[in-house]
Amino acid sequence: MVLLALFSVLIILPFLIPVETYLQQAEEIASEKLKTKVQLGNGHLTFLPSIGLAIDDIKVGDNDEVRIEKVTVVPTISSIFSDFKTVDIHITNPVFKKSALEILSALTQNKSKESASSPVNLRTIYIDDLMVLWPEKKWPLIDAEIAFIDSTQLQSAKLETQDGHLQLYVAPEGPLQKITLDVKDWISPISLPLLIDSGKMTGTLSEGVLDITHIDLSLYQGKLKGNTKLTWGKDWQLNGKLDINKLAVEKPSKLVSQSVYLSGDLFGKGQFSASAKDAGGIAEKMQANFKFNINDGVLHGMDLMKMASLLVKQNQKGDMTQFEELSGVLKTSGKQYHLRNLKVSSGLLAGSGQIKVMPNKTLDGEVDVEVKNSVSLAAIPLIVSGTVKNPVIYPSKAAIAGAVAGTALLGPGVGTSLGMKAGSALNRIKDSFGSQNP
């Protein structure tokens, strides 16, 4: 085991040689074992409250992916003068960047071929004030206590955020480790900052596999249930399923856009997966496919009926579209989202279409809208553009051209409406025949 061999060397050397010489050798050994640059600031032996070794200002990685204010190695009193030492390790104020996941991934792929025997028995690791630096996200400080059996076997672990919103417990269960994660009033630091009222996740941990068999979360007056499995070794693989039941979508929708958002009850289910070379690439490689529908809702910030009858671009504020049901399929690929098979229905309105959300948050799509109380030759195609926060909707060029011609022949009103729909219908017929041309 790479980490055990590394700890063995780092812990034994200072009791045999001067600290200054130890630090130089420790840097070389740690850099070789971790396959990245390691810098140790200074070190000294401690005698109160117990005998041990303290190392300050530790940096790991070419860009300081990990920084640690202090690591203190404390052998038990009974093993101080023994050839076989039992030690506790105290880690103070560690700071992890997201890019540190690449170092972790490299460790999981490089299993040590060295002998498992070691003159050091690692008993407990204590971590105080762990800080995670994630781009554009803020994690609370974390404390942890991890206990081992014979250095190599995890006995138990407890991790909790200092704000009390998240607690993780690990305990042995046969040949596996049972994982329990309790959540209360927790804002997710990844993706949208969703507020989770309460919840629990349970599963098991074994070598190279984290299997979360039950996810049960309460948020926005609804429920989210599912499961997920993460495996690692040569590559990192993530798979899972989610089922959303009666989630009030208005507040999370407003996190995406304050000008155009949805209200109503969201139901949905689907699957997600990802495969990456390292843990840090999981989010960028995420693939998902979710069917959803929203009942008795409102599209705030857009009046689709009005937009289907006007000949100008629309990004009006304060308008709305009430609907009985909005359904579709959400497909994701990394940071790109595709809303397909969109269908909206209400008393006077029917619509369908698809919209893509690009990684830079721009929109590209088309929604066909039909007003049921009008003469209906075809639905009016509305082009969707702009950005997620400021979408722009307008009729297609063919619909506008038809509207102009209809107005000239029959006058404004009925002529405009009939011409718009006729122009749209002719364009679709043209496209259909055009696809067959050599």
N, C-alpha and C positions, 0 to 999 in steps of 0.2 A: 504493500500500500504506500503510495508516494508520500502522502501527508504524514503518515506514521514514521517513515524513515527520515523525513525531514525534521520532524519534531525531535526524534531521537538524537540526531546530531546536534541540533541547536541547543538542546537542554543539557547534554552531557559535557560538551566542550568547555563551557565557562568554569566548571568546577575543577578543570584539569590545567587550564592555561590562562594567562592574563586576559582580561576582558577585551582590551584593544585588539589583541591578536585574534581572539574569538570572533569579534565583529567582522573583521576582514574575511576570515574563513567562512563565517556564516553567510555573508553576502554572496560569496562565490557558490556555496552549496545551494542556497535558496534559489539563486538565479538559474542554476542548472536544473534543479528539480521542477521549478515552476515554468521553465522555458520562457522566462521574461526577466527584465531587469528588476533587481531588488536592492534597495538602499536602506541601510540602518544608520540612524543618526548617532546615538551614543548609548552606552549601556553601563550598568553598575550593579554590583551585588547589594542586596537589601538584607537587613537584619531585624528590622522591626516593621510591622508586628510579627513577621516571620522571615526566615532565611529564604532568599530567592534571587532571581535575576530579573532586572527591569531593563527593557530596551525601549528607547524613545524615538519618535519621529521616523516611523517606518513607511517606506513608499514602495509600491509594487506596480510595475508596468512602465512602458516608455512614456506614457502621458499621465503618470500618477493615477492609474485606474483605481487603486486602493491606497488610502492613506490611513495610518493608525497612529494616534497620539502616543499610546504606551501599551506594551505587552509585558506582563509580569508572570514569570514562571515560578511557581512555589511548590517545592517537594514536601511531602508529608514528613513530619518529624522523625517517624520510625524508619524512613528510607533515606535520610540525608547521607548517612555514611555507608549505605548499602550499595552493592554493585547494581542492584535492580531498584530503580527509583519510581515511586508513584507521585504524580504531579497534578496540580491544578493550574490552569492558565486563565489569567484575567486580561481581557482585551478592553481598552478604554478609548472611547471616542473614535471608532472606525468610520471611515467615509468611503462608500462604494459608488462609483459611477456606473452608468448603464453598460459602458464598454467593458467593465470587469467581468461581465458574463462570458466574454470570449476566453478569458483566462480560465474560468470555471469549466467551460466546455472542453478546453484543451486537456485539463486534468482528468476529466471523465473518459477521454479517449486514450490516454496514456497510462495504462495500468502498469504498476511496478512489477518487475520480475525478481525483485530482491527478496531475500528470506523474510518471512513474517516475524521471526524472532527479533526481539528488541529489548535493550536494557531499560526501557522506559515504559511505564504503564500510565497512559493518559486517563485520568479519572473524571475531571469536569472542566468544561470551558464556560466561563462567565463573560458575557458581552454587555457593556454598558454604553448607552447613548449612540447606537448605530444610526448613521445617517445615510439615506439612499438618495443620490442625485440623479433624478430622471428628467429628461428634457421636458420643460414646460409643465412639470407636475411636482407637487410637494408631498413628500411622505412624512409622517410623524416619526419622531425618534423611537427606536426599538431597543428593548432589553431582552436578553436571552440567557438561558441556563441549559447546558447540554451535558448529559452524563453518559459515560461509556462503561462497557464491560470488557476488560482485557484490551483496552485501547481501540480495538477494531469494530466492536459490536455496539451499536447505539442502544443504550438502556432506556433513556427518556429524554424529553426535551420540552421546554416551555419557552414560548416567544410571545411577547405582548407589546403593543404600542403604548407609549407613555400616556396617551390620551384616553386609554382604556377601551377603545372602540374595537380592537381586534385582539384575539387571544388564540394561539396555536399550541396544541398539546400533542406530544408523541409518546406512546407507551408500547411496550412489547405485547404482541398477540400471536403466540405460537412462533413460527419462523418469520413472521412479518412484524412490521411496526404499524400500530393503529394511529391514524391521523384524525384529529378533531379540530376544526376551526370554528370559533364562535365569533359572530359579527353583531355589533350593536351601534346604530347611528353612525355608520361608517360611510365616508365619501370615497368612492373608488378613485384611486390615483391614476388609473390607466384608461385611455379612451375618454368617453364622456364622464364628467364628475358626477356620477349617479349617486344619490343618497339611498343607502340600504338601511331600512328601519331595523331589521333584525334578521338573523339567519344562522344556519349551521351547514358545514360541509364535513362529511366523514369519508374515510377511505383507508387505504393501506399504502405503506412504503416498503419496497424491497430494493435489492440492488439493481439500479438502472430503471426502476418503474415507480411512478407515483400514480395510483389508481383511485380517483375520487368517485366513489360509487353513488353517493347521494349529495345533491346540491338542493337546498331548500331555503330560498330567500324571500323575504317580504319587503316590497318596495312600491311606492306610489299606489297604495291601496290594492295592489295585486300580488301575484305569486310568480316566482321563477323557480322552476325545478329542472333537474337534469343530471348529467354525469360527464366526466372527462377523464382521459388517461394521457399521461405524459411519459414518454420513454426516451432514454438517452444512451449513448454509446458512441458509435461512429457518427450518427446523426441524431437530431432531436425531432421527435414525432409527437404531435398533439392531435387527439381526436375527441369528439364529444357531441352531446345532444342537449338541446334546451327546449323547454316548454313554458310559454308565457300565458298566464291566465288572468284576464280582466285587469290589466294594468292601465291606470289613468295616464294617458299619454301626454297631456298638456305640458306639465312641468319638464319632463325630459325633452320634449319637442322644442320647447323654448330655449334649451341649452344649445341647440343647433342654430336656431334663428329666432330673433325677437320680432321680426316683421312678418314672417309667414310661418305659421305653426299649426299643429293639429290639436284637437281635443276629442275625447271619446274614450271608449274602453278597447284596449288592444289585446288581441288573442293571436298566438302564433306558435309555431314549432318548426324545428329544423336541425341541421347538423353543421358542424364546423370542423376544420382540420388544418394542419400546417406541418411542413417539413422544412427543416433548416439545418445548416452546418453547425450553428451554435445557438445558445439560448436567446441571445439578443436578436436573432433574426426571425423568431417565431411570429411576432406581431406583423412584420413586413410581409410574411408569407401566408398569412391567414386567408383561408378560403371558407366561405359560408354560404348556405342556401336555406332561406327561411320563408315559409308561407305565412302570410299574416292577413288579418282583417280587423277593421276598426268599426264598431257599431255605434249608431246614433251619435255621429260626430259632427264637427265643424272644421272646415279649412279656413282659418283666420288669415286675413290679408289678401284674399283673392275671391273675386266673384266670377266664377267660370261662365255663368249665364251671360253676364255683361260682356265678358271678354270674347265670347263667341259671336257677338253682334256688333262689335266695334272694329274699326279698321286701323287702329293705332296700337303701338306697343303699350303694354299695361304693367305697371308695378305700383298700383294704387294702394294706399294704406287705408285700413279701416273697413274694407269690403270683406265679405265672407261668403262661403258656400256651405250650406247645411246638407248633410247626406245621411242616408239610412245605413249605407255600408260602403266602406272603401277596402278593397282587397288587392293582393298582389303577391309577388315573389321578390324577396331581397337577395341578391347575389353579391358577394364581396370577393375581391381579389386584391389582397394587400390593402392599399389606401384608396382603391377605386370601388365605387358602389354602383350597382345596376338594379333599378326598380323595374321589373318586367311584369307583363300581364296585369297592369294596373286597371282596375275597374271601379267606377264610382257610380252610385245610383241614388236617386231621391225622387220625390214626387214628379218633378218637371224636368229632371236632368238625368242624362246618362252619358258616361264617358269611359274612355279606355286609352291606354298608351303605355309609354315606357320613358324612363328618364335615367341618364347616367350622371353620376357625380364623380368628377375627375379628382385625382390626387390634390390638385391645386384648388379644389372646392368650386370649380366652375361647373355649370350645368349644360347638358346637351340632351334634348329629348323632344318628343311630340306627344300631345294629348288630343284625341278626337272627342269633341263635345257635341252632343245633340240635345237641343231643347225640344221637349216632347209636345209642347203646345203650338209648335210652328209647323209650316209645311216642310216635310223632311225628305229631301232627295238624297242627302248624305250628311254625315256628321262633319262638323267644321274642324279641320286640323289646326291646333294651336301649337306654335313652336315655343319650346322652353329653352331659355338661355339665361345669361347673367351668372350670379353666384348663389351659393346656399343661403347666405344672409340677405341678398338682394336679388331675387329671381325676377326675370323679365319674361312676359308672356305676350304673344302676338299671333294673329292669323298667318297662315302660310302665304307665299307670293301668289300661288294659283287662286286661293280663296279671295285675296284682295283684288286680283285682276277680274275675277268673275263678279265681284260685288260692284266694281266700277262699271262694268258692262251692263249689269242688271239695272243699276240705277239710271243709266243713260236711256235704256229701252223702256222701263216700266215705272221709273220714278223712284224716289227714296222710300224706304220702308220695306214693302213686300218685294219690290224689285231688287233692293240691296240684299235682302236675305236670300231670295231665290238665286240671284247671280252668284253670291258667295258659295252656296252649296253646290251649284252647278259647276262652277269653276273647280271646286275641290274634287267633285266626282269625275270630271273630264281628265283632271291631272292623274287621278288614280288609274283610270282606264288607259291613259297614255303610258303610264309607267308599266302597267301589266303587259301591254302589247310590245312595249319597247324592250322588255326583258327577253322577248323571243326573237328579236332581230339578230341577224348574223353579224 
